[in-house]
């Protein structure tokens, strides 16, 4: 996704460099993705705890 986003903003296509707000945007996206990747083990563990403690509906 990021590679494609950047490829559409190459200087040859746009005729200009990235604007500061565009660079900030892609940097924020990358940081959010990195944070989610780092949180993955904790998120998985939390999901397993919740899944183990669900209330079963009566049939």
C-alpha positions as CSV (number, residue, x, y, z in Angstrom):
1,X,0.0,0.0,0.0
2,X,2.7,2.5,1.0
3,X,4.9,1.6,-2.0
4,X,2.0,2.1,-4.3
5,X,1.0,5.4,-2.6
6,X,4.5,6.7,-3.0
7,X,4.8,5.4,-6.6
8,X,1.9,7.7,-7.6
9,X,3.7,10.6,-6.1
10,X,7.0,10.3,-7.9
11,X,8.4,13.5,-9.1
12,X,8.2,12.4,-12.7
13,X,4.5,11.8,-12.4
14,X,3.6,14.8,-10.3
15,X,6.1,17.2,-11.7
16,X,7.0,18.3,-8.2
17,X,8.5,17.0,-4.9
18,X,6.2,15.7,-2.1
19,X,4.6,18.5,-0.1
20,X,5.5,18.5,3.6
21,X,2.0,17.5,4.6
22,X,2.1,14.5,2.2
23,X,5.4,13.4,3.7
24,X,3.9,13.8,7.2
25,X,0.9,11.8,6.2
26,X,2.9,8.8,4.9
27,X,5.2,9.0,7.9
28,X,2.1,8.8,10.3
29,X,0.7,5.8,8.4
30,X,4.0,4.0,8.6
31,X,4.3,4.7,12.4
32,X,0.7,3.4,13.0
33,X,1.4,0.2,11.1
34,X,4.7,-0.3,13.0
35,X,2.9,0.3,16.3
36,X,0.2,-2.3,15.4
37,X,2.9,-4.8,14.4
38,X,4.7,-4.3,17.7
39,X,1.5,-4.7,19.6
40,X,0.5,-7.9,17.8
41,X,1.5,-10.3,20.5
42,X,-0.3,-8.4,23.2
43,X,-3.4,-8.0,20.9
44,X,-3.4,-11.7,20.2
45,X,-3.1,-12.6,23.9
46,X,-5.9,-10.2,24.7
47,X,-8.1,-11.8,22.0
48,X,-7.4,-15.3,23.4
49,X,-8.4,-14.1,27.0
50,X,-11.6,-12.6,25.8
51,X,-12.4,-15.6,23.6
52,X,-11.9,-18.0,26.5
53,X,-14.3,-16.0,28.7
54,X,-17.4,-15.6,26.5
55,X,-20.9,-16.3,27.6
56,X,-22.6,-19.1,25.8
57,X,-26.1,-18.5,24.6
58,X,-28.7,-21.1,25.5
59,X,-30.1,-23.0,22.6
